[in-house]
Every structure is written in C-alpha cells, then in structure tokens.
C-alpha cells in the first residue's frame, strides 16, 4: 500500500460518503418490495349494497370511513362521494372536490338548483350539473370520477385513484 496523501484521503472519503448516500437513498425502494404490506391495499371503499346505492333519488351523497395502509402506517380517512346516473343511465361516482382550487363542493341549495346547476362550489362560484360537468364559474373541467367495482353484491370505489375527466 502506498503513502496516503491528503488528496488521496479526501478522494477516498468523498467516494465513501457518496457510496453511502447513494445506497441509503435506494434502500427504501429496495426494502419496500420486501414488505408484506402493499402501498394501498385498503383503498377500495364499500359504499354499500348495489341495490341501495343504485336507487334514487339522484344525486345522492354517500359517506365513507376507512383505514388505508400507506407504506408502514395506517391512516383513517373519512369523506363522501356523490352517486348519480350518467347520460347513458349508468351509475357514476364522483369526487366532491372542485377542480378549480380543491374546495369541497356541496349540493346547491334548492333555490339555486336548475338543470345546469346541481352542485355549487361556495368558494368561487363553480357550477356543475347533475353529472358533475362544469357549467359555469372558474372550474376548468368536470368533477373527477371513481372507478366502480361490484363485489359480493356491494359497490366499491378506489378513493385514492380518482379518474380525471378532461372534457365536458
């Protein structure tokens, strides 16, 4: 082994530090595959029996409460979705989150409802019809949808993966 110079010591130290930093930055990604938990196995939320969810009047607000496994932690989540009939009379499940700035969009008061306004965002006046299509105000696109899964006579939605609608 040759003489250790100051320059050689610094180069070796820098390589060691970079190697450790690189190894530790990849460690969570490598060990995630070894975990018995998947990232969001509990993301399907049971909205209830299909017969109940799919009968009117529409739109209807359905509350949910669930626990989601997020990495190595569990998160309790409460919220709601809107269920309505689409243009083709199919059931659609919509997010209540305004596509303008993320406010929660309630049903419009009866006095403000019309064919064009079923949901009215209180923050900036965003208007959506019964199918969640933006009809007025600043929202740039319709309310997001959730994929629907029918399982064991119940209707489920994946609340962590809304489907972005980009056109009216």
Secondary structure, 3 states (H helix, E strand, C coil): CCCCCHHHHHHHHHHHHHHHHHHHHHHHHHHHCCCCCCCCCCCEEEEEEHHHHCCCCCCEEEEEEEEEEECCEEEEEEEEEEEEECCCCCEEEEECECCCCCCECEECCHHHCCCCCCEECCCCCCEECCCCCEEECCCCCCCCEECEEEECCEEEEECCCCECCCCC
